[in-house]
Amino acid sequence: MVVKVDHIGIAVKDLEKALKFYEEILGLKCKGTEVIEEQKVKVAFLPIGDTEVELLESTESNGPIAKHIEKRGEGIQHIAYRVDDIEKAIKEMKEKGIKMIDEKPRYGAGGAKIAFAHPKDTYGVLVELCERD
């Protein structure tokens, strides 16, 4: 089902400060930012090899990323796995007893179709399934 690790999502309080670390210290280059209004988040993409680091900053104090940071602090928020057919992958996950937060794909950053599995069924990791054209 999984083709590769698509990206690692990292929740940050201040996107500009975090970008300085990733660019100036680690030498990665941001290929752009995007605001996803529906998810109340601003995202920066930093390619590394054939995957990416995705920095996530909440655009609202009640957004999911703000709530994540309040509860767990800054750091890894999710790991996204690339799949060829997200609808088929969601169906297979459900058939295997995995609770899905998203039972239908939704729009994700970079034009991806995404769906999240519940971390209670994935050993505490927020798993994102991700399909890209």
Backbone as JSON Lines, residues from 0, in Angstrom:
{"i":0,"aa":"M","n":[0.83,-1.19,0.0],"ca":[0.0,0.0,0.0],"c":[0.88,1.26,0.0]}
{"i":1,"aa":"V","n":[1.88,1.33,0.86],"ca":[2.72,2.52,0.99],"c":[3.85,2.48,-0.04]}
{"i":2,"aa":"V","n":[4.04,3.6,-0.73],"ca":[5.09,3.73,-1.73],"c":[6.37,4.28,-1.11]}
{"i":3,"aa":"K","n":[6.24,5.29,-0.25],"ca":[7.4,5.92,0.39],"c":[6.93,6.87,1.47]}
{"i":4,"aa":"V","n":[7.86,7.39,2.26],"ca":[7.55,8.48,3.18],"c":[7.44,9.73,2.33]}
{"i":5,"aa":"D","n":[6.27,10.36,2.34],"ca":[6.06,11.56,1.54],"c":[6.65,12.77,2.24]}
{"i":6,"aa":"H","n":[6.31,12.93,3.52],"ca":[6.87,14.05,4.28],"c":[6.7,13.81,5.78]}
{"i":7,"aa":"I","n":[7.43,14.6,6.54],"ca":[7.3,14.61,8.0],"c":[6.8,15.99,8.38]}
{"i":8,"aa":"G","n":[5.65,16.03,9.06],"ca":[5.05,17.3,9.48],"c":[5.54,17.7,10.85]}
{"i":9,"aa":"I","n":[6.04,18.92,10.96],"ca":[6.58,19.43,12.22],"c":[5.81,20.68,12.62]}
{"i":10,"aa":"A","n":[5.18,20.62,13.79],"ca":[4.42,21.76,14.31],"c":[5.37,22.78,14.93]}
{"i":11,"aa":"V","n":[5.22,24.04,14.52],"ca":[6.07,25.11,15.04],"c":[5.2,26.31,15.43]}
{"i":12,"aa":"K","n":[5.67,27.06,16.42],"ca":[4.96,28.27,16.84],"c":[5.21,29.42,15.87]}
{"i":13,"aa":"D","n":[6.43,29.53,15.37],"ca":[6.83,30.66,14.53],"c":[7.52,30.12,13.28]}
{"i":14,"aa":"L","n":[6.8,30.13,12.18],"ca":[7.3,29.57,10.93],"c":[8.59,30.24,10.46]}
{"i":15,"aa":"E","n":[8.66,31.56,10.54],"ca":[9.85,32.28,10.07],"c":[11.08,31.91,10.87]}
{"i":16,"aa":"K","n":[10.96,31.8,12.2],"ca":[12.1,31.4,13.03],"c":[12.51,29.97,12.71]}
{"i":17,"aa":"A","n":[11.54,29.09,12.56],"ca":[11.84,27.7,12.25],"c":[12.53,27.58,10.9]}
{"i":18,"aa":"L","n":[12.06,28.36,9.91],"ca":[12.69,28.33,8.59],"c":[14.16,28.74,8.65]}
{"i":19,"aa":"K","n":[14.48,29.7,9.5],"ca":[15.87,30.13,9.63],"c":[16.75,28.96,10.07]}
{"i":20,"aa":"F","n":[16.26,28.16,11.04],"ca":[17.03,27.0,11.49],"c":[17.22,26.01,10.35]}
{"i":21,"aa":"Y","n":[16.14,25.65,9.69],"ca":[16.21,24.63,8.65],"c":[17.03,25.09,7.45]}
{"i":22,"aa":"E","n":[16.97,26.39,7.13],"ca":[17.72,26.9,5.98],"c":[19.16,27.27,6.35]}
{"i":23,"aa":"E","n":[19.33,28.05,7.42],"ca":[20.66,28.57,7.75],"c":[21.54,27.56,8.47]}
{"i":24,"aa":"I","n":[20.96,26.7,9.28],"ca":[21.75,25.73,10.03],"c":[21.84,24.4,9.28]}
{"i":25,"aa":"L","n":[20.73,23.88,8.81],"ca":[20.73,22.58,8.14],"c":[20.98,22.67,6.64]}
{"i":26,"aa":"G","n":[20.83,23.85,6.07],"ca":[21.12,24.03,4.65],"c":[20.0,23.61,3.71]}
{"i":27,"aa":"L","n":[18.8,23.38,4.22],"ca":[17.68,23.05,3.36],"c":[17.14,24.34,2.74]}
{"i":28,"aa":"K","n":[16.43,24.22,1.64],"ca":[15.86,25.38,0.96],"c":[14.35,25.24,0.89]}
{"i":29,"aa":"C","n":[13.66,26.26,1.33],"ca":[12.2,26.29,1.28],"c":[11.77,26.45,-0.17]}
{"i":30,"aa":"K","n":[10.87,25.57,-0.62],"ca":[10.39,25.69,-2.0],"c":[9.06,26.43,-2.07]}
{"i":31,"aa":"G","n":[8.6,26.94,-0.94],"ca":[7.37,27.73,-0.94],"c":[6.54,27.51,0.31]}
{"i":32,"aa":"T","n":[5.57,28.4,0.46],"ca":[4.63,28.29,1.58],"c":[3.21,28.3,1.01]}
{"i":33,"aa":"E","n":[2.3,27.84,1.85],"ca":[0.9,27.78,1.45],"c":[0.04,27.88,2.7]}
{"i":34,"aa":"V","n":[-1.07,28.61,2.59],"ca":[-2.04,28.66,3.68],"c":[-3.21,27.76,3.29]}
{"i":35,"aa":"I","n":[-3.56,26.85,4.2],"ca":[-4.71,25.97,4.01],"c":[-5.78,26.45,5.0]}
{"i":36,"aa":"E","n":[-6.67,27.3,4.51],"ca":[-7.69,27.92,5.36],"c":[-8.51,26.88,6.12]}
{"i":37,"aa":"E","n":[-8.92,25.82,5.4],"ca":[-9.76,24.78,5.99],"c":[-9.11,24.15,7.23]}
{"i":38,"aa":"Q","n":[-7.78,24.05,7.21],"ca":[-7.07,23.43,8.32],"c":[-6.45,24.44,9.28]}
{"i":39,"aa":"K","n":[-6.65,25.73,9.0],"ca":[-6.14,26.8,9.85],"c":[-4.63,26.69,10.04]}
{"i":40,"aa":"V","n":[-3.91,26.53,8.91],"ca":[-2.49,26.3,8.99],"c":[-1.75,26.97,7.83]}
{"i":41,"aa":"K","n":[-0.53,27.41,8.13],"ca":[0.39,27.88,7.11],"c":[1.52,26.86,7.06]}
{"i":42,"aa":"V","n":[1.87,26.44,5.85],"ca":[2.82,25.35,5.65],"c":[4.01,25.83,4.83]}
{"i":43,"aa":"A","n":[5.2,25.39,5.21],"ca":[6.41,25.62,4.41],"c":[6.97,24.25,4.02]}
{"i":44,"aa":"F","n":[7.42,24.13,2.78],"ca":[7.92,22.86,2.25],"c":[9.43,22.93,2.08]}
{"i":45,"aa":"L","n":[10.13,21.95,2.64],"ca":[11.58,21.88,2.54],"c":[11.98,20.51,2.02]}
{"i":46,"aa":"P","n":[12.23,20.39,0.71],"ca":[12.61,19.09,0.15],"c":[13.95,18.61,0.71]}
{"i":47,"aa":"I","n":[14.02,17.3,0.9],"ca":[15.28,16.67,1.31],"c":[15.28,15.27,0.67]}
{"i":48,"aa":"G","n":[16.13,15.09,-0.3],"ca":[16.1,13.83,-1.06],"c":[14.78,13.71,-1.79]}
{"i":49,"aa":"D","n":[14.14,12.55,-1.7],"ca":[12.85,12.38,-2.37],"c":[11.67,12.5,-1.41]}
{"i":50,"aa":"T","n":[11.91,13.18,-0.3],"ca":[10.84,13.45,0.67],"c":[10.9,14.92,1.05]}
{"i":51,"aa":"E","n":[10.1,15.32,2.02],"ca":[10.1,16.72,2.47],"c":[9.92,16.82,3.97]}
{"i":52,"aa":"V","n":[10.4,17.91,4.51],"ca":[10.02,18.35,5.84],"c":[8.93,19.38,5.59]}
{"i":53,"aa":"E","n":[7.84,19.27,6.32],"ca":[6.71,20.2,6.19],"c":[6.55,20.9,7.52]}
{"i":54,"aa":"L","n":[6.85,22.19,7.56],"ca":[6.68,22.97,8.78],"c":[5.26,23.51,8.82]}
{"i":55,"aa":"L","n":[4.62,23.4,9.97],"ca":[3.21,23.77,10.13],"c":[3.05,24.79,11.24]}
{"i":56,"aa":"E","n":[2.52,25.96,10.91],"ca":[2.23,27.0,11.89],"c":[0.73,27.28,11.86]}
{"i":57,"aa":"S","n":[0.12,27.32,13.02],"ca":[-1.32,27.59,13.09],"c":[-1.59,29.04,12.69]}
{"i":58,"aa":"T","n":[-2.68,29.24,11.95],"ca":[-3.08,30.6,11.59],"c":[-4.12,31.14,12.56]}
{"i":59,"aa":"E","n":[-4.62,30.28,13.44],"ca":[-5.61,30.68,14.43],"c":[-5.32,29.99,15.76]}
{"i":60,"aa":"S","n":[-5.66,30.66,16.85],"ca":[-5.36,30.11,18.18],"c":[-6.14,28.84,18.49]}
{"i":61,"aa":"N","n":[-7.23,28.58,17.76],"ca":[-8.01,27.38,18.01],"c":[-7.8,26.31,16.93]}
{"i":62,"aa":"G","n":[-6.79,26.5,16.08],"ca":[-6.52,25.54,15.01],"c":[-5.91,24.25,15.53]}
{"i":63,"aa":"P","n":[-5.97,23.2,14.74],"ca":[-5.42,21.9,15.16],"c":[-3.94,21.95,15.53]}
{"i":64,"aa":"I","n":[-3.15,22.72,14.81],"ca":[-1.72,22.8,15.12],"c":[-1.5,23.55,16.43]}
{"i":65,"aa":"A","n":[-2.25,24.61,16.67],"ca":[-2.15,25.34,17.93],"c":[-2.52,24.42,19.1]}
{"i":66,"aa":"K","n":[-3.56,23.64,18.92],"ca":[-3.98,22.69,19.97],"c":[-2.92,21.63,20.19]}
{"i":67,"aa":"H","n":[-2.32,21.15,19.11],"ca":[-1.26,20.15,19.22],"c":[-0.08,20.71,20.02]}
{"i":68,"aa":"I","n":[0.34,21.92,19.69],"ca":[1.48,22.55,20.38],"c":[1.13,22.79,21.85]}
{"i":69,"aa":"E","n":[-0.08,23.23,22.12],"ca":[-0.5,23.47,23.5],"c":[-0.43,22.19,24.33]}
{"i":70,"aa":"K","n":[-0.83,21.09,23.73],"ca":[-0.88,19.8,24.44],"c":[0.47,19.09,24.49]}
{"i":71,"aa":"R","n":[1.23,19.12,23.37],"ca":[2.45,18.32,23.26],"c":[3.72,19.12,23.02]}
{"i":72,"aa":"G","n":[3.58,20.41,22.73],"ca":[4.75,21.22,22.41],"c":[5.1,21.14,20.93]}
{"i":73,"aa":"E","n":[6.08,21.9,20.53],"ca":[6.53,21.88,19.15],"c":[7.21,20.54,18.85]}
{"i":74,"aa":"G","n":[7.2,20.16,17.59],"ca":[7.89,18.94,17.2],"c":[7.1,18.17,16.16]}
{"i":75,"aa":"I","n":[7.48,16.91,15.96],"ca":[6.83,16.09,14.95],"c":[5.34,15.98,15.26]}
{"i":76,"aa":"Q","n":[4.53,16.33,14.26],"ca":[3.08,16.28,14.4],"c":[2.5,15.09,13.67]}
{"i":77,"aa":"H","n":[3.08,14.74,12.51],"ca":[2.61,13.57,11.76],"c":[3.68,13.08,10.8]}
{"i":78,"aa":"I","n":[3.49,11.84,10.35],"ca":[4.3,11.28,9.28],"c":[3.35,10.91,8.16]}
{"i":79,"aa":"A","n":[3.66,11.39,6.96],"ca":[2.8,11.14,5.8],"c":[3.43,10.08,4.92]}
{"i":80,"aa":"Y","n":[2.61,9.1,4.57],"ca":[3.04,8.0,3.7],"c":[2.34,8.14,2.35]}
{"i":81,"aa":"R","n":[3.11,8.11,1.28],"ca":[2.57,8.21,-0.07],"c":[1.91,6.9,-0.47]}
{"i":82,"aa":"V","n":[0.73,7.01,-1.03],"ca":[0.01,5.85,-1.57],"c":[-0.4,6.18,-3.0]}
{"i":83,"aa":"D","n":[-0.6,5.15,-3.81],"ca":[-1.01,5.35,-5.2],"c":[-2.49,5.66,-5.32]}
{"i":84,"aa":"D","n":[-3.3,5.07,-4.45],"ca":[-4.76,5.21,-4.52],"c":[-5.29,5.41,-3.11]}
{"i":85,"aa":"I","n":[-5.55,6.65,-2.75],"ca":[-5.91,6.95,-1.37],"c":[-7.26,6.36,-0.97]}
{"i":86,"aa":"E","n":[-8.21,6.34,-1.89],"ca":[-9.51,5.76,-1.55],"c":[-9.38,4.27,-1.25]}
{"i":87,"aa":"K","n":[-8.59,3.58,-2.03],"ca":[-8.34,2.16,-1.79],"c":[-7.59,1.97,-0.47]}
{"i":88,"aa":"A","n":[-6.62,2.83,-0.2],"ca":[-5.85,2.73,1.04],"c":[-6.73,2.95,2.27]}
{"i":89,"aa":"I","n":[-7.62,3.95,2.21],"ca":[-8.56,4.2,3.32],"c":[-9.42,2.96,3.55]}
{"i":90,"aa":"K","n":[-9.94,2.41,2.47],"ca":[-10.8,1.22,2.56],"c":[-10.04,0.06,3.21]}
{"i":91,"aa":"E","n":[-8.8,-0.17,2.77],"ca":[-7.99,-1.26,3.32],"c":[-7.7,-1.03,4.81]}
{"i":92,"aa":"M","n":[-7.38,0.2,5.18],"ca":[-7.12,0.5,6.59],"c":[-8.35,0.18,7.44]}
{"i":93,"aa":"K","n":[-9.51,0.63,6.99],"ca":[-10.75,0.38,7.73],"c":[-11.05,-1.12,7.81]}
{"i":94,"aa":"E","n":[-10.84,-1.84,6.71],"ca":[-11.08,-3.29,6.69],"c":[-10.16,-4.02,7.67]}
{"i":95,"aa":"K","n":[-8.99,-3.44,7.91],"ca":[-8.03,-4.05,8.84],"c":[-8.2,-3.54,10.27]}
{"i":96,"aa":"G","n":[-9.3,-2.79,10.5],"ca":[-9.63,-2.37,11.86],"c":[-9.0,-1.07,12.33]}
{"i":97,"aa":"I","n":[-8.43,-0.3,11.43],"ca":[-7.82,0.98,11.79],"c":[-8.87,2.07,11.69]}
{"i":98,"aa":"K","n":[-9.05,2.82,12.78],"ca":[-9.99,3.93,12.78],"c":[-9.4,5.09,11.99]}
{"i":99,"aa":"M","n":[-10.17,5.6,11.06],"ca":[-9.73,6.72,10.24],"c":[-10.38,8.01,10.73]}
{"i":100,"aa":"I","n":[-9.59,9.05,10.9],"ca":[-10.13,10.38,11.21],"c":[-10.88,10.89,9.99]}
{"i":101,"aa":"D","n":[-10.29,10.65,8.82],"ca":[-10.9,11.03,7.55],"c":[-11.32,9.76,6.82]}
{"i":102,"aa":"E","n":[-12.61,9.58,6.65],"ca":[-13.09,8.4,5.92],"c":[-13.16,8.66,4.42]}
{"i":103,"aa":"K","n":[-13.0,9.91,4.04],"ca":[-12.91,10.3,2.63],"c":[-11.73,11.24,2.51]}
{"i":104,"aa":"P","n":[-11.04,11.22,1.37],"ca":[-9.89,12.11,1.19],"c":[-10.32,13.58,1.25]}
{"i":105,"aa":"R","n":[-9.39,14.4,1.72],"ca":[-9.61,15.85,1.71],"c":[-8.38,16.52,1.11]}
{"i":106,"aa":"Y","n":[-8.52,17.82,0.83],"ca":[-7.43,18.58,0.23],"c":[-6.32,18.8,1.25]}
{"i":107,"aa":"G","n":[-5.1,18.55,0.83],"ca":[-3.94,18.82,1.66],"c":[-2.99,19.77,0.97]}
{"i":108,"aa":"A","n":[-1.97,20.19,1.7],"ca":[-0.98,21.12,1.16],"c":[-0.33,20.55,-0.09]}
{"i":109,"aa":"G","n":[0.02,21.43,-1.0],"ca":[0.68,21.03,-2.23],"c":[-0.22,20.3,-3.21]}
{"i":110,"aa":"G","n":[-1.53,20.42,-3.01],"ca":[-2.48,19.79,-3.92],"c":[-2.69,18.31,-3.7]}
{"i":111,"aa":"A","n":[-2.2,17.79,-2.58],"ca":[-2.33,16.36,-2.3],"c":[-3.74,16.02,-1.82]}
{"i":112,"aa":"K","n":[-4.13,14.77,-2.02],"ca":[-5.32,14.22,-1.38],"c":[-4.8,13.52,-0.13]}
{"i":113,"aa":"I","n":[-5.41,13.82,1.03],"ca":[-4.9,13.27,2.28],"c":[-6.03,12.67,3.13]}
{"i":114,"aa":"A","n":[-5.63,11.81,4.04],"ca":[-6.53,11.25,5.04],"c":[-5.68,10.82,6.23]}
{"i":115,"aa":"F","n":[-6.18,11.07,7.43],"ca":[-5.45,10.72,8.64],"c":[-6.06,9.51,9.32]}
{"i":116,"aa":"A","n":[-5.18,8.65,9.85],"ca":[-5.58,7.52,10.68],"c":[-5.47,7.96,12.14]}
{"i":117,"aa":"H","n":[-6.33,7.43,12.98],"ca":[-6.33,7.81,14.4],"c":[-5.09,7.27,15.1]}
{"i":118,"aa":"P","n":[-4.37,8.13,15.84],"ca":[-3.13,7.68,16.49],"c":[-3.33,6.58,17.54]}
{"i":119,"aa":"K","n":[-4.54,6.43,18.06],"ca":[-4.78,5.35,19.03],"c":[-4.63,3.99,18.36]}
{"i":120,"aa":"D","n":[-4.82,3.93,17.04],"ca":[-4.69,2.67,16.31],"c":[-3.35,2.55,15.59]}
{"i":121,"aa":"T","n":[-2.49,3.58,15.69],"ca":[-1.22,3.57,14.96],"c":[-0.04,3.8,15.92]}
{"i":122,"aa":"Y","n":[-0.17,3.28,17.12],"ca":[0.89,3.31,18.12],"c":[1.35,4.72,18.47]}
{"i":123,"aa":"G","n":[0.37,5.62,18.58],"ca":[0.65,6.98,19.04],"c":[1.15,7.94,17.97]}
{"i":124,"aa":"V","n":[1.25,7.46,16.73],"ca":[1.73,8.32,15.64],"c":[0.54,8.75,14.79]}
{"i":125,"aa":"L","n":[0.41,10.06,14.54],"ca":[-0.6,10.53,13.61],"c":[-0.12,10.21,12.21]}
{"i":126,"aa":"V","n":[-0.77,9.23,11.57],"ca":[-0.37,8.76,10.25],"c":[-1.25,9.42,9.2]}
{"i":127,"aa":"E","n":[-0.6,10.03,8.22],"ca":[-1.31,10.63,7.1],"c":[-1.07,9.79,5.85]}
{"i":128,"aa":"L","n":[-2.13,9.46,5.17],"ca":[-2.02,8.86,3.85],"c":[-2.08,10.0,2.85]}
{"i":129,"aa":"C","n":[-1.26,9.93,1.82],"ca":[-1.09,11.07,0.91],"c":[-0.99,10.56,-0.53]}
{"i":130,"aa":"E","n":[-1.86,11.08,-1.4],"ca":[-1.79,10.75,-2.82],"c":[-1.51,12.03,-3.6]}
{"i":131,"aa":"R","n":[-0.53,11.96,-4.48],"ca":[-0.18,13.11,-5.33],"c":[-0.25,12.68,-6.79]}
{"i":132,"aa":"D","n":[-0.6,13.64,-7.64],"ca":[-0.62,13.35,-9.09],"c":[0.77,13.29,-9.64]}
